[in-house]
Amino acid sequence: MSTHQPPRTDTPPLLNRPAFGTDFIWGTATAAYQIEGAVDRDGRGPSIWDTFSKQKGKIKTGEHADIACEFYDRYESDLRLHKELGLDHFRFSLSWSRILPDGTAPPRGGRINEAGLAFYDRLIDHCLRLGLTPWITLYHWDLPLALENQGGWPNRQIVDWFTDFVDVCTKAYGHKVKHWIILNEPLAFSVLGYFTGQHAPGRRGFWNLLPVIHNTALAQAEGGRMVRQNVPDAQIGTAFSCSPVDPFTPRDQNAAARVDALMNRLFIEPALGLGYPSDTLPFLSDIARKVAKPGDMERLAFDFDFIGLQHYFRAVVEQSLFMPYLWAKEVTALRRGVPVITEMGWEVYPDSMYRIIRQFSQYAGIKKLIITESGAAFYDTVQHGMVNDTARTEYHQQYLTQVLRARQEGLPVDGYFAWTFLDNFEWAEGYRPRFGLVYVDFRTQQRIVKASGRWFQQFLTAENETSKRL
Ligand code: FCB
């Protein structure tokens, strides 16, 4: 079936696998700290999340991820289950401090932890044996503590530390892993980690923010170049959190434009050679004037093969005098009284998936988009050994329908990774919000495939039976 059909404006497209085409990528996404556990095993060094999660008051439920899903020991059976669900692509991240316990590689005084490298080697081999394509995320927020102790992301040396790490990983796995994602949601870890302090390392204040943004954008491009050098046939991407932004009232148009610049443009535009969006956010011009070194602005660009979009909700904003620099704030889903709100307080608004794909498709420099995360946390209950998560199933069906709509209009969206495979440690929220297609009983480590997981299985493996108009 052709994937380039004329736009359908009357009824939403029929959801069935063949409509996406045979080359569409189906997978789930995970992250090391959220699932692995085994934080002190086989020579792993501590990361900023190990210490942050143990500080009082940082995690809403007072929990940490020392054990998490025990994926470190259970990956073989977990990945078999993943494959059984019909999902052929598996996205995971590498724990930097498992591979380089001091953060730095040998040329800069650090050492390689062979046992850490060997773990991911086994994991990758197991994926390949099962017919699962591995997608590696090089940085999903768990900075080695040793590097935070030397200044972390505000220290410009991080660009070299990170590039060295990428060098080690691509030399180790590049011959068998061909899909690489450089950073996971640079906006989230820079703002939440170094400006608001809600995430590790929990630092606050404006003075860190511009250096962190700039070092992160440089690391994104330099990391890309390092993968290209070591794995010339790799597909290289980077993954952004993104949301279409709507003004709450017509008066809030400018506020919406500023939030859009922050949420959606800040890291893609420098990568495309367009510089930071200082036209809309003037404070960003201080990066070029005060933070950057000569030649930096050119180094920010990298020719990514794909851009990962991580989309969950739309943003509705209004102007606000209390939020310096941005002069805008979110109007929460709760305040707007929207019909479906997830456990994270996020609005379920499927049309926003279509809109964000369309928005990113407008950049001439983007070749391909992959939805590298989308999903929903709802309260789950186990009844008679089953988890009947209708709301989550509907979320995926409705958001996928919008992906299909975009694809049928010829927009270059080529894959969907559900967030996430297993219920896991949801950062500052602890284990309470469950996003998995597979339920995890954290006392016994038992896995139960939820109805949403079964829906994917049926959808991906059955012939046309699940066609559904939503
Ligand atoms: C994204 C993160 C991912 C997970 C989901 C719910 O922002 O990349 O680790 O927390 O949100």
Residues whose N, C-alpha, C, O or C-beta is under 5 A from the ligand:
A	BS01	FCB	A31 E185
